[in-house]
Amino acid sequence: MTPPGVLPSKRFELLRETRLTDEEMHVLQPYIPGPEPALNPVAPRRIPVSGTLLDGNEKRYLLECVESNWISSAGPFVKRFEQAFASAAGCRFGVSCSSGTAALHLALAALGLGPGDEVIVPAFTMIATANAVTYTGASPVLADADPVTWNVDVASVAARISDRTKAIVVVHTYGHPADMGPLRELASRRGLALVEDAAEAHGAAWSGRPVGSLGDAAAFSFYGNKVLSTGEGGMVTTNDAEVARVVRRLRDHAFSEDRHFWHTYLGFNYRMTNLQAAVGLAQCERLAALVEKRRWNARLYAERLAGIPGLTLPREAAGVTNVFWMYGVLVDEELGLTRDALREALAREGIETRTFFVPLHFQPIYFRRFRGERFPAAERLGQRGLYLPSGPALTEPEIDAVSRALAGAAGRRTAG
């Protein structure tokens, strides 16, 4: 009998920490980022990697919540935010929830994904993309990245489709829309659901259409560093009335529509509060300005960092609007120092950075599942990429300081 307070190992295997062997760690060592560099406490300034800008109606709407005593998910700002955001995403329906991961889980569950199914996801993405698939009982299958846009490579997706494949999850990486034309055609031809992970891409557009409206459903995140933020929160957008109906039921314990405390299928508690929605609505009112600020950041960085050998800057493919959620760069040997050494040099100047995602097949919890599989483009991005301060509160003098520090670390001056 299992002692009280101890989880039975087999039943709760997914909840146990994954501990890799020394041999496995040796294999992964070249792909593991160095420790987070500590920012110099006496640096003349501290420039965070991202900061939220709350200079609209956020305070007024929050005060309205408090004064009306509506702070729960039943408050009026929830529907107002859902309608405003769905409109901005070019969709008929928006269903708010507690996080971007919850949004993706809800979308996949509403589309009927479950045990025995396979879902193709990018090898180069934040781990939440694969986790949401795993929550449904389906199995994530990995596809490599495009080395230019950093999004999933369409040919790699096509090569990974099997008889068990039921869906493709497309991530608009760092705010750059994926190549949706061939992906839509591929999904349609093979009878697959197409889901957008748009956590980083609020306001981005492909061929003139907003992301979030290009597949069967989409998931957005409103975490504190996102283009539009509610602190924590998420949204499912869709033009499918049935998907919206099921998502709405699932996020609220699947309460029956005609009687309370009556549940005919398994639901979740993924609701968004009226307080979060109030902040979200205020942010949504300024979405165009928040997007333009990040694009402005990107233009300044591109001017100041142009021409530095060994530094690859992000691009914007023809026909898309990249919102540059984070301004990411790739560090090659020609720069004269490694990616992690560059991070340490910037931290000494009080500049915060983040590494690119560690590819999914190198994550401890998935390493054994994908043992032996290789995704060269994703691996190169994970090894060499970092992003610079990119938030909406970033100022031109701060961008100048970051650019000078980066160029100085490499022993060169910026073009600007």
Secondary structure, DSSP 4 states (H G I P E B T S, - for coil): -PPTT---TTTTGGGSPP---HHHHHHHGGGSPPPPPPPPTTSS--B-S------SSHHHHHHHHHHHT--STTSHHHHHHHHHHHHHTT-SEEEEES-HHHHHHHHHHHTT--TT-EEEEESSS-THHHHHHHHTT-EEEEEPBPTTT-SB-HHHHHHH--TTEEEEEEE-GGGPPP-HHHHHHHHHHHT-EEEEE-TT-TT-EETTEETTSSSSEEEEE-BTTSSS--BS-EEEEES-HHHHHHHHHHTBTTB-SSSTT-BSS---B-PPPHHHHHHHHHHHTTHHHHHHHHHHHHHHHHHHHTT-TTEEPP---TTEE---SSEEEEE-GGGSS-HHHHHHHHHHTTB--EEPPPPGGGSHHHHTTTTT---HHHHHHHHHEEEE---TT--HHHHHHHHHHHHHHTT-----
